[in-house]
Amino acid sequence: MVQYIQVNDYETAEFDGEWVVLNTDKYTVTKLNEIGGFCWSMMKDAQTVDSLCQAIEQEFGRASDNLSEDIEAFLYELMEYGLIQHAV
């Protein structure tokens, strides 16, 4: 299974359930919702789509049919922004 991990320990801040990630390498700011911030914090260690989905379901009590698709799209965007990479 493919695993994902943060590229660097970028500065983050949480305000009223929304997260901001400051990519100091590319001078960008990425805003995440509560679930995105939760996933981001988990990716300090290598995670798979399945491990993230299970953690979301446990933490937020949310189980949806398309959760894994949503997480895959989210991870793709974070990779495009240079915030995460495939774990080795």
C-alpha positions in Angstrom: 0.0 0.0 0.0 1.1 3.5 -0.8 2.0 5.5 2.3 2.2 9.3 2.6 4.2 11.5 5.0 4.8 15.2 5.5 7.7 16.6 3.5 8.8 18.9 6.3 7.6 20.0 9.7 6.0 23.1 8.3 4.5 25.8 10.6 0.8 25.2 11.3 -1.9 27.1 13.1 -5.4 26.1 14.0 -8.2 28.7 14.3 -11.8 27.7 15.1 -11.5 24.2 13.5 -9.6 25.4 10.4 -5.9 24.9 9.9 -3.3 26.9 8.1 -0.1 25.3 6.8 2.8 27.6 5.9 5.1 26.1 3.3 8.3 28.1 4.0 10.1 26.5 1.1 7.6 27.7 -1.5 6.2 30.7 0.4 2.6 29.4 0.2 -0.3 29.1 2.7 -2.7 26.2 2.5 -6.0 26.3 4.4 -7.4 23.0 5.7 -10.8 22.2 7.3 -11.0 20.3 10.6 -10.7 16.9 9.0 -7.9 18.0 6.7 -6.0 19.3 9.7 -6.6 16.1 11.5 -5.1 14.1 8.6 -2.2 16.6 8.2 -1.3 16.1 11.9 -1.4 12.3 11.5 1.0 12.4 8.5 4.0 13.3 10.7 4.1 9.5 10.6 3.6 7.5 7.4 -0.1 6.9 6.7 -2.2 5.1 4.0 -5.6 6.1 2.7 -7.1 3.3 4.7 -5.4 4.3 8.0 -6.5 7.9 7.5 -10.1 6.8 6.8 -10.2 4.5 9.9 -8.8 7.3 12.1 -11.4 9.8 10.7 -14.3 7.4 11.3 -13.0 6.8 14.8 -12.4 10.5 15.7 -15.4 12.1 14.0 -17.8 9.1 13.7 -18.1 9.7 10.0 -18.4 6.8 7.6 -19.4 7.7 4.1 -19.3 5.7 0.9 -16.9 8.0 -0.8 -14.6 8.8 2.1 -11.6 7.0 0.6 -12.1 8.8 -2.7 -12.2 12.2 -0.9 -9.0 11.3 1.1 -7.3 10.3 -2.2 -8.2 13.6 -3.8 -7.1 15.5 -0.7 -3.7 13.7 -0.7 -3.3 14.4 -4.4 -3.7 18.1 -3.7 -1.3 18.1 -0.8 1.3 16.4 -3.1 0.7 19.0 -5.8 1.3 21.7 -3.2 4.6 20.0 -2.1 3.4 19.4 1.4 3.5 15.6 1.4 5.3 12.8 -0.4 5.3 9.0 -0.7 6.9 7.5 2.3 9.9 5.3 1.6 
